[in-house]
Amino acid sequence: MYVGLCAFDIHIEHAQSLKAKRQILKKIIDNIKNKFPVSVAEVDGQDLWQRAVIGIAIVSSSSSIIESIFTKIEDFVENLHLCNVINVKKEIFTW
């Protein structure tokens, strides 16, 4: 069994308040949850207007499946045009 963890450090350029940021972030997270079999949450930057870190977790029988899903999610988030992905950290653990 493999466990994959991924953190997307994002910049939400159009957010001018925490309320606006949360609305955009909710759209991003809901879209990821609806399209991919992963767990998603905002894990850092809660008090910043234009920055956030989205944490994603997945369990699979294959590390290549996890890597493929993370790559698809990264492309998906960038194509939403709701934010800019600044940095992505990925780790895959064997259980």
C-alpha positions in Angstrom: 0.0 0.0 0.0 1.2 3.5 -0.9 0.2 6.8 0.7 0.7 10.0 -1.3 0.8 13.5 0.1 0.9 16.6 -1.9 0.9 20.3 -1.0 0.0 23.0 -3.5 1.2 26.5 -2.5 -1.1 28.8 -4.4 -1.6 32.5 -5.0 -5.1 33.8 -5.5 -4.5 37.1 -7.3 -8.1 38.3 -7.4 -8.9 37.9 -3.7 -9.2 41.2 -2.0 -10.4 39.9 1.4 -10.4 36.6 3.3 -14.1 36.1 2.3 -13.2 36.4 -1.4 -10.3 34.1 -0.9 -12.4 31.5 0.8 -15.0 31.6 -1.9 -12.4 30.9 -4.6 -10.6 28.3 -2.5 -13.9 26.5 -1.9 -14.5 26.3 -5.7 -11.0 24.9 -6.2 -11.3 22.3 -3.4 -14.8 21.3 -4.5 -13.7 20.8 -8.1 -10.8 18.7 -7.0 -13.0 16.5 -4.8 -15.6 16.0 -7.5 -13.1 15.0 -10.2 -10.5 12.9 -8.3 -10.6 10.2 -5.5 -8.6 12.2 -3.0 -9.0 14.0 0.3 -8.4 17.8 0.1 -8.2 20.6 2.7 -6.6 24.0 3.2 -3.7 23.3 5.4 -1.8 26.6 5.7 -2.2 30.3 5.0 -5.7 30.6 6.5 -5.1 34.2 7.6 -3.6 35.5 4.3 -5.7 37.1 1.7 -4.0 35.8 -1.4 -2.0 32.8 -0.4 -3.0 29.3 0.6 -1.6 25.8 0.8 -3.9 23.0 -0.3 -3.1 19.5 1.1 -4.1 16.4 -0.8 -3.9 12.8 0.3 -4.5 9.5 -1.5 -4.0 5.8 -0.8 -3.3 3.4 -3.6 -1.8 0.0 -4.4 0.7 1.6 -6.8 3.0 4.6 -6.5 2.7 5.3 -10.3 -1.0 5.7 -9.9 -0.5 8.3 -7.2 2.1 10.2 -9.2 -0.2 10.2 -12.2 -3.2 11.5 -10.2 -1.1 14.3 -8.6 0.1 15.4 -12.1 -3.4 15.4 -13.3 -4.6 17.5 -10.3 -1.8 20.0 -10.9 -2.8 20.4 -14.5 -6.5 20.6 -13.5 -5.9 23.3 -10.9 -3.8 25.4 -13.3 -6.5 25.1 -16.0 -9.2 26.4 -13.7 -7.6 29.8 -13.9 -8.7 30.7 -10.4 -5.2 30.8 -8.9 -1.5 30.5 -9.7 0.4 27.4 -8.5 3.6 28.7 -6.9 5.1 25.4 -5.6 4.1 21.8 -5.4 5.6 19.3 -2.9 4.9 15.6 -3.3 5.8 12.6 -1.2 4.9 9.0 -1.6 5.3 6.6 1.4 5.2 2.8 1.4 3.1 1.3 4.2 
